[in-house]
């Protein structure tokens, strides 16, 4: 039997790891209390929307370094509101600062809890 003229091997693309991505960091964020209401139930990692346009592409979220812990209720309310920065600012949260602080404490669960606690304390004072 003659060899096929067209190779049957399928080329697969090798996915390059994007900078600022970390499944471990996301898992740790999901174990933190909500930075808006302090609930510890149904926590989701909310990726900030308009932080770093260079790290996004069509259909891509921002890098994991730009995520906040939000409970399901607060996460839904934020998306219903429409203006992410406005919604967080009305509640006394600087999303970029909190996400950046969480990323700098990545791997340290206690340090990440302190970041969320400080953000919620500042929110209550102001």
Buried (B, 14 or more C-beta within 10 A) or exposed (E): EEEEEEEEEEEEEEEEEEEBEBEEBBEBBEEBBBBBBEBEEEBBBBBBBEBBEEBBEEEEBBBBBBBBBBBEBBBEBBEEEEEBBEBBEEBBBBBBEBBBBBBEBBEEEEEBBEBBBEBBEBBEEE
